[in-house]
Amino acid sequence: MDLAEFIKEVGGGLAGVVIVVQGWFNWIQYKRNSELQDKMLAMAETSVKESRDLLTDTNRTTSANTEIMRRAVQLLEDRRDERRLLEDRR
């Protein structure tokens, strides 16, 4: 079926042309909306991944800083204990 036959089938004349053109525009808009939704989904997935990666990096940094502080406290406690031993020997 060619376009002229289709227009005749939906009512013919100007009304048929309007119906066909409107249907075509609706199809284009639907297709474009679908493409935009796909892009938005991809952006959201990327954003979630980036947020997850950032949170993981933040947790690693916090963990490393906690370990540094734990070692610093341990070092200070060891020095304190050494001083006490030296004072006790005197």
C-alpha positions as CSV (number, residue, x, y, z in Angstrom):
1,M,0.0,0.0,0.0
2,D,1.5,3.3,-1.0
3,L,0.9,6.6,0.8
4,A,-1.9,7.8,-1.4
5,E,-3.9,4.6,-0.9
6,F,-3.3,4.8,2.9
7,I,-4.6,8.4,3.0
8,K,-7.7,7.3,1.0
9,E,-8.1,4.4,3.4
10,V,-8.2,6.7,6.5
11,G,-10.8,9.0,5.1
12,G,-9.1,10.7,2.1
13,G,-8.8,14.4,1.4
14,L,-7.2,16.9,3.8
15,A,-8.5,15.0,6.9
16,G,-6.7,11.8,5.7
17,V,-3.5,13.8,5.1
18,V,-3.7,15.3,8.6
19,I,-4.3,11.9,10.2
20,V,-1.3,10.4,8.4
21,V,1.0,13.3,9.1
22,Q,-0.1,13.4,12.7
23,G,0.5,9.7,13.0
24,W,3.9,10.1,11.5
25,F,4.8,13.0,13.9
26,N,3.6,10.9,16.8
27,W,5.8,8.0,15.7
28,I,8.8,10.4,15.4
29,Q,8.1,11.8,18.9
30,Y,7.7,8.4,20.4
31,K,11.0,7.3,18.8
32,R,12.8,10.4,20.1
33,N,11.3,10.0,23.6
34,S,12.5,6.4,23.6
35,E,16.1,7.5,22.6
36,L,16.1,10.2,25.3
37,Q,14.9,7.7,27.9
38,D,17.7,5.4,26.9
39,K,20.2,8.2,27.3
40,M,18.8,9.3,30.7
41,L,19.0,5.7,31.9
42,A,22.6,5.4,30.8
43,M,23.4,8.7,32.5
44,A,21.7,7.5,35.7
45,E,23.6,4.2,35.6
46,T,26.8,6.1,35.1
47,S,26.0,8.5,37.9
48,V,25.2,5.6,40.3
49,K,28.5,3.9,39.3
50,E,30.5,7.1,39.9
51,S,28.7,7.6,43.2
52,R,29.5,4.1,44.3
53,D,33.1,4.5,43.2
54,L,33.4,7.8,45.1
55,L,31.9,6.2,48.2
56,T,34.3,3.3,47.9
57,D,37.3,5.7,47.6
58,T,36.0,7.7,50.5
59,N,35.7,4.6,52.6
60,R,39.2,3.5,51.7
61,T,40.7,6.9,52.5
62,T,38.8,6.9,55.9
63,S,40.1,3.4,56.6
64,A,43.7,4.4,55.7
65,N,43.4,7.5,57.9
66,T,42.1,5.4,60.8
67,E,44.9,3.0,60.4
68,I,47.5,5.8,60.4
69,M,45.9,7.3,63.6
70,R,45.9,3.8,65.2
71,R,49.6,3.4,64.5
72,A,50.4,6.9,65.7
73,V,48.6,6.2,69.0
74,Q,50.3,2.9,69.3
75,L,53.7,4.5,68.7
76,L,53.0,7.2,71.4
77,E,51.8,4.5,73.8
78,D,55.0,2.5,73.2
79,R,57.2,5.6,73.8
80,R,55.2,6.3,77.0
81,D,55.8,2.8,78.2
82,E,59.5,3.0,77.3
83,R,59.8,6.3,79.3
84,R,58.1,4.7,82.3
85,L,60.5,1.7,82.2
86,L,63.5,4.1,82.0
87,E,62.1,6.2,84.9
88,D,61.5,3.0,86.9
89,R,65.1,1.9,86.4
90,R,66.5,5.2,87.8
